[in-house]
Amino acid sequence: MLRLLAFLALILATAGCSSLRYEYHYVPGKTGTMDNGHLVAPEGAPDRVQAAVAAANSIAGSAYEYGGGHGSGESHTFDCSGATSYVLRTAGLLGESMPSKAFRRYGSSGPGQWISVWAKNGHVFLVIAGVRFDTGWHPDPEGPQWTIRSRPASGYVIRHPGGL
């Protein structure tokens, strides 16, 4: 019994010690470059990556609105999962919009070579060609935008679309 209590105490003491973070790292030929708030995909990036970059660029700088971007029509406001869904749907990598929690089971486990989905219950963001596309954790007003600013990611799982 004492061993069990010691084990449980150890788990509780280390439960909040996750050091998972998104960190920007430039990799020649694999990392996009920023140009006036938009991303330029590296030469030779797969077509679906190019499409995801173009989709994200088309909504970069849009206003944040809870629930925004989930409809089937055109939207001018987005929340985190609406922006993520829009980008992946437009690139042909997702059938229907999903809430942030559902992205914890999207695609395949682990980071992708080109596109990664970072998800937890309550928030989701993308990393495409090494650059983060997120509605938060950047110095500008909330809303979807590209950034190379690092961010903590405790509690997130990393997923990716197959083959990317």
Secondary structure, DSSP 8 states (H G I E B T S, - for coil): -HHHHHHHHHHHHHTT----EE-----TTTS-EEETTEEE--TT--HHHHHHHHHHHHHTT-EE-TTTT-SSS--SEE-HHHHHHHHHHHTTS-SS---GGGGGGSSEES--SSEEEEEETTEEEEEETTEEEESSSSSS-SSSEEE---EE-TT-EEEE-TT-
